[in-house]
Amino acid sequence: MESNNKHCYGCKYYKPYFTKGYTQFDRCDIGLCTKKKSTVERHEICDKYENMYYRRINRKQAALDALTEHINVLAEIKQILDEEDDEAIKELFFDFKNRKR
């Protein structure tokens, strides 16, 4: 017996077709399988099934990874600017001492 959770409507490759109603668009019981590049029924079961909810988790993780990377880059830039400020202050004091002499 086939597993109930592997129907096309739960697959990330399934894009349902819509028909235009009077005030809204109505979802049809058929759609496009972007993996097979053909029209499939909503309750069809195939071997190319992939759960669509994993995509959302991966998107969130990718966003967190990108934010972490950007925070690290900003920290490096801040450190460089702080080091340059320290060097600039030392040069300023050195020039000031040389002017007094």
ZIQUI-V653920 format. One record per pair of residues at least 24 apart in sequence whose ideal C-beta (glycine too) atoms are under 7 Angstrom apart, sorted by the first residue. I is the first residue (numbers start at 1). J is the second residue. Records with the same first field share a line. If there is no record, write none. Layout:
BEGIN
I = J / J
END
This chain:
BEGIN
2 = 45
6 = 45 / 49
7 = 42 / 43 / 45
8 = 33 / 40 / 41 / 42 / 44 / 46
9 = 42
10 = 51 / 52
11 = 49 / 50 / 52
12 = 50 / 51 / 52 / 55
13 = 48 / 50
END
